[in-house]
Amino acid sequence: MRIAVLFIGILAATGCTWVHMAPGAQAVRVVEGPPAGCEKRGEVSVSVRDSVAFYQRNELKVRDELETLARNEAPGLGADTVSPLAPPSNGEQRYAAWRCGPNASAPAPRTAPAAGEAQTYPASG
């Protein structure tokens, strides 16, 4: 019985998001590569648990938490944009922090998708 309760507790904990957005971090953009015309402010290394006991956490949740941690660190460096330097590995990831200025929060101009490509839209929240 105790083993079943422990197992259910572990499964419940792996579904939770343990990282929360800090004040000011919502204004930080995440971009795929080095943004043009921006000043590099530094690099941050972030990490979360990617497994609990013998259970591997959901890769998407781990990536989301790493991104949130990077965004949380950016305002302390005077940055308004972060970009991953490499894919996550074992629950760790490095990001470059950039200062792009007052237009950093403006959405990128949209272009029509090429034939056969899908168009994506940001989720509003």
C-alpha contacts under 8 A as a table, 3 or more apart, distances in Angstrom:
res1	aa1	res2	aa2	distance
1	M	4	A	5.21
1	M	5	V	6.41
2	R	5	V	5.13
2	R	6	L	6.10
3	I	6	L	5.04
3	I	7	F	6.04
4	A	7	F	5.06
4	A	8	I	6.16
5	V	8	I	5.17
5	V	9	G	6.13
6	L	9	G	5.04
6	L	10	I	6.24
7	F	10	I	5.14
7	F	11	L	6.26
8	I	11	L	5.11
8	I	12	A	6.10
9	G	12	A	5.11
9	G	13	A	6.13
10	I	13	A	5.12
10	I	14	T	6.28
10	I	52	V	7.01
10	I	53	A	7.99
11	L	14	T	5.26
11	L	15	G	6.68
12	A	15	G	5.46
12	A	16	C	6.91
13	A	16	C	5.42
14	T	17	T	7.98
14	T	52	V	7.02
14	T	57	R	5.78
14	T	58	N	7.71
15	G	57	R	7.74
15	G	58	N	7.83
17	T	20	H	7.56
17	T	61	K	7.21
17	T	65	E	7.24
18	W	65	E	7.62
19	V	65	E	5.78
19	V	68	T	7.05
19	V	69	L	7.12
20	H	68	T	7.18
21	M	25	A	6.22
21	M	26	Q	7.01
21	M	68	T	6.15
21	M	69	L	7.61
21	M	71	R	7.84
21	M	72	N	6.38
22	A	25	A	5.48
22	A	26	Q	7.71
22	A	72	N	5.44
23	P	26	Q	7.20
23	P	72	N	7.82
24	G	27	A	5.95
24	G	28	V	7.50
24	G	72	N	7.59
24	G	75	P	6.71
25	A	28	V	5.30
25	A	68	T	7.93
25	A	71	R	5.22
25	A	72	N	4.98
25	A	73	E	7.79
25	A	74	A	7.22
25	A	75	P	6.78
26	Q	29	R	7.90
26	Q	71	R	7.50
27	A	80	D	6.88
27	A	105	S	6.75
28	V	71	R	5.84
28	V	74	A	7.14
28	V	75	P	7.80
28	V	79	A	7.63
28	V	80	D	4.64
28	V	81	T	5.13
28	V	82	V	7.19
28	V	105	S	7.56
29	R	71	R	7.72
29	R	80	D	6.36
29	R	81	T	4.55
29	R	82	V	6.30
29	R	104	A	7.22
29	R	105	S	6.72
30	V	67	E	7.88
30	V	71	R	7.78
30	V	81	T	5.74
30	V	82	V	5.01
30	V	83	S	5.71
31	V	34	P	7.49
31	V	35	P	7.24
31	V	81	T	7.16
31	V	82	V	6.33
31	V	83	S	5.03
31	V	84	P	7.73
32	E	83	S	5.50
32	E	84	P	6.54
33	G	83	S	5.77
33	G	84	P	7.22
33	G	85	L	7.93
34	P	83	S	6.50
35	P	38	C	6.00
35	P	98	W	7.85
35	P	100	C	7.83
37	G	100	C	6.88
38	C	98	W	6.08
38	C	99	R	5.56
38	C	100	C	4.40
38	C	101	G	7.59
39	E	98	W	5.50
39	E	99	R	5.13
39	E	100	C	6.42
40	K	96	A	7.22
40	K	97	A	6.01
40	K	98	W	4.47
40	K	99	R	6.39
41	R	77	L	6.22
41	R	78	G	6.95
41	R	79	A	6.27
41	R	96	A	7.69
41	R	97	A	5.39
41	R	98	W	5.25
41	R	99	R	6.53
42	G	77	L	7.11
42	G	96	A	5.99
42	G	97	A	5.31
42	G	98	W	7.30
43	E	94	R	6.94
43	E	95	Y	5.59
43	E	96	A	4.36
43	E	97	A	5.55
44	V	70	A	6.68
44	V	73	E	7.23
44	V	94	R	5.68
44	V	95	Y	5.31
44	V	96	A	6.43
44	V	97	A	7.18
45	S	70	A	7.60
45	S	92	E	7.22
45	S	93	Q	5.83
45	S	94	R	4.38
45	S	95	Y	6.41
46	V	66	L	6.13
46	V	69	L	6.33
46	V	70	A	6.42
46	V	92	E	5.73
46	V	93	Q	5.56
46	V	94	R	6.34
47	S	66	L	6.29
47	S	91	G	5.36
47	S	92	E	4.16
47	S	93	Q	6.39
48	V	62	V	6.98
48	V	65	E	7.23
48	V	66	L	6.74
48	V	91	G	5.15
48	V	92	E	6.56
49	R	52	V	7.12
49	R	62	V	7.70
49	R	91	G	5.67
50	D	56	Q	6.16
50	D	57	R	5.35
50	D	58	N	7.88
50	D	59	E	7.68
50	D	62	V	6.27
50	D	90	N	6.30
50	D	91	G	4.82
51	S	54	F	6.78
51	S	55	Y	5.46
51	S	56	Q	4.27
51	S	57	R	5.13
52	V	55	Y	5.22
52	V	56	Q	6.50
52	V	57	R	7.05
57	R	61	K	7.44
57	R	62	V	7.01
58	N	61	K	5.40
58	N	62	V	6.40
59	E	62	V	5.10
59	E	63	R	6.20
60	L	63	R	5.13
60	L	64	D	6.10
61	K	64	D	4.99
61	K	65	E	6.14
62	V	65	E	5.18
62	V	66	L	6.20
62	V	91	G	6.73
63	R	66	L	5.11
63	R	67	E	6.18
63	R	88	P	7.05
64	D	67	E	5.16
64	D	68	T	6.20
65	E	68	T	4.98
65	E	69	L	6.16
66	L	69	L	5.14
66	L	70	A	6.26
66	L	91	G	7.78
66	L	92	E	7.38
66	L	93	Q	6.87
67	E	70	A	5.09
67	E	71	R	6.19
68	T	71	R	5.04
68	T	72	N	6.10
69	L	72	N	4.94
69	L	73	E	6.39
70	A	73	E	5.21
70	A	74	A	6.38
70	A	82	V	7.11
70	A	95	Y	6.72
71	R	74	A	5.25
71	R	75	P	7.66
71	R	81	T	7.82
71	R	82	V	6.84
72	N	75	P	6.87
73	E	76	G	5.67
73	E	77	L	7.02
74	A	77	L	5.31
74	A	78	G	6.46
74	A	79	A	4.92
74	A	80	D	6.38
74	A	81	T	7.19
74	A	82	V	7.07
74	A	97	A	6.11
75	P	78	G	4.92
75	P	79	A	5.33
75	P	80	D	6.60
76	G	79	A	7.36
77	L	97	A	7.42
78	G	99	R	6.71
79	A	82	V	7.55
79	A	97	A	5.64
79	A	98	W	4.94
79	A	99	R	4.43
79	A	100	C	7.61
80	D	97	A	7.50
80	D	98	W	6.17
80	D	99	R	5.23
80	D	100	C	6.49
80	D	101	G	7.47
80	D	104	A	6.82
81	T	97	A	5.94
81	T	98	W	5.03
81	T	99	R	6.25
81	T	100	C	6.87
81	T	104	A	7.27
82	V	95	Y	6.19
82	V	96	A	5.55
82	V	97	A	4.55
82	V	98	W	5.92
83	S	95	Y	5.36
83	S	96	A	5.31
83	S	97	A	6.73
84	P	87	P	7.05
84	P	93	Q	7.39
84	P	94	R	6.08
84	P	95	Y	4.26
84	P	96	A	6.32
85	L	93	Q	7.74
85	L	94	R	5.62
85	L	95	Y	5.18
85	L	96	A	6.41
86	A	93	Q	6.77
86	A	94	R	6.57
86	A	95	Y	7.74
87	P	93	Q	6.58
88	P	91	G	6.20
88	P	92	E	5.45
88	P	93	Q	4.66
88	P	94	R	7.87
89	S	92	E	5.30
89	S	93	Q	6.49
100	C	103	N	7.20
100	C	104	A	5.49
101	G	104	A	5.61
102	P	105	S	7.21
103	N	106	A	5.33
104	A	107	P	7.99
112	A	119	Q	7.58
113	P	116	G	7.91
113	P	117	E	5.68
113	P	118	A	6.43
113	P	119	Q	5.85
114	A	117	E	5.52
